[in-house]
């Protein structure tokens, strides 16, 4: 059962108020509600709407990890690192680099 916050955000989306921040917020709330699959769907939309949204890339990577999609998570983190570095968002790039290395180790180090 979606939380009241998710229901409100979904109503906004249904009313045509689609934007990267709304999609990011929905993804974040679905993660909090232990629904990483729905979170990933919304976060994919967020980065499609704004490919330079480094926080959305980072959260997308997390949602994909929690959805047992490590290869896709690694790809999201790698793209997020590129975006964050281009924006000068050093902390986000550093965090995603750590997460990407963990996935690479999990996948046997051969995921490039």
C-alpha angles and dihedrals in degrees: 000000000000117000120247089256091053090047091052092048091047089052090052090050092048089051089060099258093131113159138139095262093051091049091047091050092049091049091050093049093048089052090052088051090053094249104123094164093063089040091056092050092055094042091052087055090048093056091042089055093043114017089184095061099115095180090056091051090052093049091044089056090052093048091051091049090051089048090056093249101126097162091053090045090053091052091049092049092048092052090045091053091054091049095045093048091049090053094045091245094146097169094054091046091050093049093047090048090056091048091047092052090052091053092046089054091047090051091049099263093277097100106109 
